[in-house]
């Protein structure tokens, strides 16, 4: 519910926005379990170029952490 309300504030009903939804662990970085130490984050090869290509193409990037779902 909060997510939907937030998007309405950011993107009015008259605006269409392409979006790319990514899970963090295993998609953006290696899944190391609970990531409490930023020094242990190991980004996957090519992820920054991948995200940049979608941004340049006009996509809104949304990163989630779905481990608890």
C-alpha positions, 0 to 999 in steps of 0.5 A: 500500500505504501509503495503504491502511494509513493509511486503516485506522488512521484509519477502522476497518473498522466505519466507512463514510466518504464521500470526495471525491478531487481532483487539485490542478493544474487542479482546485483551482488553475491548472496552472502546472507545478512549483509551487515558489513558493506565491505563484504558486498561483492557486486556481480560482474557487469551489473553497473553497465547493465543498470546504466544501459537501462537508465540511458534507455529511460527506465526507472530502476527499483531495487528490492530485498526480497529475502524475507518474503 
